């Protein structure tokens, strides 16, 4: 069914409209030459069951149906047809000329209109310099935004009137356009420089860290937001060269330090930051390395370079050749260390290096099995998620509380061992905080109290 099917026809409405106000519903029907009646007659082409039908209307509807009339449509279907037929430009011009805020608000709250029209209407709404929930109109519009886009609103309907409702909407959102529109809302724009950690601050920080936030919005925050938000943007993977340069010129120490953590920092800034030890150490640890950057930093920051997870085989080899214990210790903890160098470091016989190697989740299991023969390695093995299950089970017999604590925290520890450990008051809390134990309780043993 479409609009043509009901134009110039008479419809019988039981109950009331839902998405449109009564006045707007009547106006839309008149505009499309659809005639409305409250009594059934031969002229009636369709019967519409609306909301809040009275008992009398319910009985009348049932009698009409039992008498063979089958042209029933729901109010949702009719209102959707009307909403799809709205001439957006005409409506917006009418609202602009009339300054009818109530009518504008009713359209914003109408969940039958398209998202495109919704956003155009939202841009017309004046918040009058007040907050999202500071007056009734603003509260209704804010609730309309949340109600329209929040996933599973039926299960969490109170979120539409929560001060953090928009933040929760942003967090679950995967729609770049929606995030853009929320970022442009007047109450949020007025709060960009605000250092107060209120609900608007939470919305802005959620936008600043969201993977679906557009570059346009991120650039806007770089220009307008406070220094804390800029630190969040400085560490984004898609913080491009122009943004980085603008943040650098900002000169704020916190922002500069955040930039030094960005693995995609541009070469010009790398050279500048390398002049300051505090920033250079961060760059050495986190920058996506190439030979040029490596050569720039190796003389003064080799231990930090050894922690960098982007090290390839050749760069690791060059670091190993330094025979520096601090460098070796950093490499031993690097999750991307090459297996050849693991064996080479183990042969050094250093307790500290072995401790790091056996706690490293990328260390091959045969190496971890061999390590079990030395009791000094048990602490590290108990903490390593890659330790073979049979070794973790054997470690449960240890009389060392630090080893048992490591097992209680280790998500790879067998469930039966965790059950055993949680009976000991020393380790009960660690077991209950263990993610794999919690998952087991939820899926396999619902009755367990944690």
N, C-alpha and C positions, 0 to 999 in steps of 0.2 A: 504494500500500500504506500502511496505517496500523496503529495499535496493535491495533485490533479484529481485524484479519486474522491476527495472530500470537498473540493471547491464547489460553491453554489448548491451545497447540500445542507440538510438540516440534521443536527445531531442532538440526541437526548443525553444530558449529563446528569448522572447520579453522583452526589457528593460534590467535592470541590477540586479545583486544580491543585497541582502540587508544586511543580517547578516555577510556574508563573504565578504572580499575584492575581487575585480575582479581576482587578481592573486591567492588568496587562493581558490576561488570558482573553477577556472580552474584546480588547482592542485588536489583538492578533487575529481573532476569528473574524471580526468585522473587516479587517484589512484584506483578508483572503476570501471575502464573501461566503463565509460559513455561518449558518444560522443556528442559534442555540435555543433549545426549548427544555422545559422541565416536565412536560407531559407527553406520553407516548401517543402517536397518531400515525396514520398512513403516510404522512409526509416525512417521517423520521427515516433517515437512511442508515444511521449508525447509532448504537448505544454505547456510551462511554462510562465505564465504572471508575469514578474518581476516588479521592481519599475522603475519609470521614463520612462514609455513607450512613444515613440514619437507618434504623430498623425498618421503617416504612419503605425507604428506597431499596433496601436489600430485598425485601419481599417482592416489591414491584419488579425488580430486575429479574428475580428468579421466575416470576410468573410469565414475564415476556419471553424468557428463554424456553420455558416449558411449553409455551404456545407455538414454538417453532422458529422464533426469530434467532438468527445466528450471526448477525452483523454486529458483534460486540468487539470493542477495542479498549485497551487499557488507557488510562490517563497518561501513563509514561510514553506510550507509543504515539499518542496524539501530540503531546507536547514536544516530543523529539522531532516530529514532522514539522511542527510550527517553528521550532528553533532552527532547524536546518534551512528554512526558507527565509530567515531574517536577512534583509539587505544591510550588511554591516555598516557601510558608509553612510547610508541614510539614517540608521539608528544613532550612530556616533554624532552626526551633525545635529540630529534632533536633541540629543542629550546635552550637547555643547551649547546650543542656543537656549534651551529651556532652563539650564542649571538645576535640573530636577535631581537632587542628590538621592532621594528615596528611590526613584526609578532606577538610577544608576546602580545603587546598592542591590536592588532586587535582581537586576540582571547579573551582577557579579556573583550573587548567591544561587543563581540558576544553574544547576549542574547539567542541563540539557544543551546549553550552547557549546560551540566548539572552543577548544583551547585557544585558538587564534583570536577569536572574538573576546574571550575572557581576558587575555593579556592586554588587548587594546583598551578594554573597558577599565582594567585595573590601573593603567597608566593615566587615565582621566581622573581617577579618584583623588580627592584632596584630603590629606591627613591632617591638615590645619596645624602643622608643627607639633602634633601630639604623638604619643607612643602608640604601639599596636593595640594595647588594651586599656588605653587611658580614657576612652569614652565609648559609649554604646555602639556608635557607628563603626568606629575603628575596630572594635572587638568583633563585630559581625563580619566585617570584611576579612579580617585576619582569620577568623574561623572558617570563612568560605574558602580561603586559599588552602588551608590545611585539609579541610573536609574533601575538597575536590581531588587532591593529589596524594594524600597519605594512604599508603598501602595497608589494607586490612583495617580501615577506620572503624568497621563494625565491632572489631575485637578490642579496640582501644579508643572509643569515641570521646573520652575525656580529653584526649590530646589536643583537640581543636580549641579548647579554651585554656590550655596550659601556657604559662609564660614562656616555656621552652619548646612549645609546640613546633614553631618554625625551625628551630635547631634540629629537632628530631626528624622533621620532614627532610631537611637538607641531608642529614646523615644517611637516610635510606634511599635518597634520590639517585637516579641514574640518568636524569634528563638535563642536559646542558642548558637548554632553553629555560627551564623552570628555575634553575639556579641563577641564571642571568637576570630574570625578572625579579626574583626576591632581592638580589643584590642592589637593584635599582630603586627599591621601595624607600620612600622619603624618610621614615623613622630610622632605617638602617643607615642611609646616607648621612644623616645628621649625627650618627654615633661613631663614625670611622676614627675620629681623633680621640674619642673618649677612652680613658684608661680604666674606667670603672668596670669591674668584672661582673656585669649584669647579664640578663638574657640576650641582649643585643650583641654584647661582646662574644657570647657563645655562638651566636649565629654567624658573626663575621669570621671567627676562627674556624668554624666548620667549613665555611666557603673557602677560606684561604688554604685549607689542607685537603679539600675534596678533589679526587682524581678527575671528576667530570666538570669542574669549574673551567670555564672558557678562558682563553688567553686575554680576551678583552676585559673580563672581570678582574683577572689577576693583575693586569696592567693598571686598572683603575685603583686597586688596593695599594699597589706600589706607590701611586701618586698621592693617595688620600689617607691611607690608614696609619695607625700609630706604629711605633717602633716594634712592639711585640708581634703584631701581625706581619710586619715586614720580615722579621726573623723566620717566621713560618714559611713565607714565600721564598726566602733566600735559599732554603733547603729543598725546594721542589725540583724534581727532575726536569720539568719543562720550564724552569726559570731560564729564559733565553739570554743571549748576550746583552741585548739592550736593557732588559730588566736588571741583570747583574751589574751593568755599568751604572745604572741609575741608583741602585741600592748602595753601591760602593761610594758614589758621590755623596750619598746621604751622610756618611761619616760617623754614624752611630756605632759605637764599639760592639754592642750586642748583635747588630745587623751584620757587621763585618765578620764577626766570629762565626755566625750562622752561615755566611757565604763560604767561609773556609771549609765547611763540611760538605759542600756541594760537589759531588763527584764529576759533574760536567762543567766545572768552572772554566771560563775561557782563558786562553794562554796569557793574554796581557795582564789579567788579574793574578794569575798564578805567579808571574814574575814579580809583581808588586808585593803580594802576600809573602813570598819567599824571603823577603827582607826582614820580616818580623817573626821571631821564633815561635810565638804563641800560635800564629796562623799557619806558619810553615809546617809545624808538627801535624796539624789537622789535615792539611793538604796532602802531606806524605802518606797519612793513614787512609784517606778516603777518596782522593782523586782517581779517576780512571786513568791508569798509567800508560804512558808510551815511553819510548827510549829517551826522548828529549827531556821530559819531565823528570824521569828517573835520574838522569845524569845531573840535572840541576840540583837535586836534593840529596843525593847519596853521600856526599862528603860530610854533611852535618846532621842528617836525619835518617841514617840507615836503620836504626831500630824501629822507627815509625814506618818506614817503607816496608819493613818485613811484616808488618801487621796488615798491609794493604791486600785485600782479597782479589784485586785485579792483576796481581803478579803472575806473569807467565813463567814457563820453565827457565828460559834464559836469564830472566831477571832474578829468579830465586837462586840460580846457580852462581850469579855474580855476588849475591849477598852471602851465600855460604862460603865463598872463597875468601871473605874478609876474616873468617875465623874469630869473630867477635861474639862473646857469650851473650850479650844483650840482644844482638841480632838473631842469634840462634834460638834464644828463648822466645822471641816474638814470632819467628817462623814456625816454631813448634806448636804454637796456638792458632796459626792461620789455617782456616778450614779448607783452603785451596792449595795447601802444600803438596808438592809432588811426592808420590810414594817412595821414590828413590831417595829423596832427602830425609824422609822419616827414618828410614833405616840408617842413614848416615848419621843423623842426630842421636839416635839411640846408642850407636857405637861410641859416642863421646863419653858416655857413662855419668853424665851430670844428673844429680837427683832432681834439680829444678826443671831441667829440660825434659827429663823422662816424665815428670809429673804433668807437664803441659802436653806432651805427646799422648799420654794415655788418657787424658781427659778430652782430647780432640776427637770430635765425632767422625772425622774423616779418616782417622787411623784405621787401617785394615784389621778385620777381626782376627786373623791369624796372629798378628803382632800383639793384639790385646790378650789373646789366649796365652801366649808365651809370657806376657807380663804378669799374669796371675801367680806364677811360681815364686815371685818375690813379694812378700807381704807388704813391703813399702809402697807398692803400686796399688794396693787395694782401695785406698781412698779415691784415687783418680778413676779407677775402673767403676766404682760404685756410682759415680756422677755421670759417666759417659753413656749416652743413649744408644751408642753403637756397640756397647759391650755385649757379647753373646749371652743369650738367655741362660745357658747352663752355668756361665760364670757368675751372673747376677744371683742365681739361685744358691750357688756355693758361698757367695759373699754374705748371704743372710745368716750364715753360721758364725760370722765374725763376732768377737767380743769387743770390738772397737766401736764406740757409740757414733763416732764421726762417719765411719763406713756405713753403719746402719741408717744414719740420718740421710746420707747421700742416696741410698736405696729408696728411702721413703719419698724423696723428692723426684727420683728418676722416673720419667713417664714410660720407660721401657721395662721397668721392673715387673716380673710376672705378678698377676693379680693375687695368686695365693700367697705370695711373699708379702704383698702389701696388706692383705688381711691379717697376716701374722704380726706385722709391724704395728698396725694400728691398735693392737691390744696393749702395746707398751705406751704408757702415758707420755714418755719422752718424744715419741715419734708420731703420736696420734694426729696432731695438727698438720704435720707435713703430709701425711697420707691423705687426709681429707682435702688438702689443697692441691693434691696431685691430679692433673687434668685427666689422665687416663683412668684413674680410680673413680673420679666423678662420673665420667662417661659410662664406665661399667655399671655403676650403681643405677644410673638413669635408664640404661637399656636392658640390664640383666637382673637387677635386684631392686625393684621399685620400693620395696618395703624397708630397705635399710635406711637408718637415720644417720645423716651426715650434717 
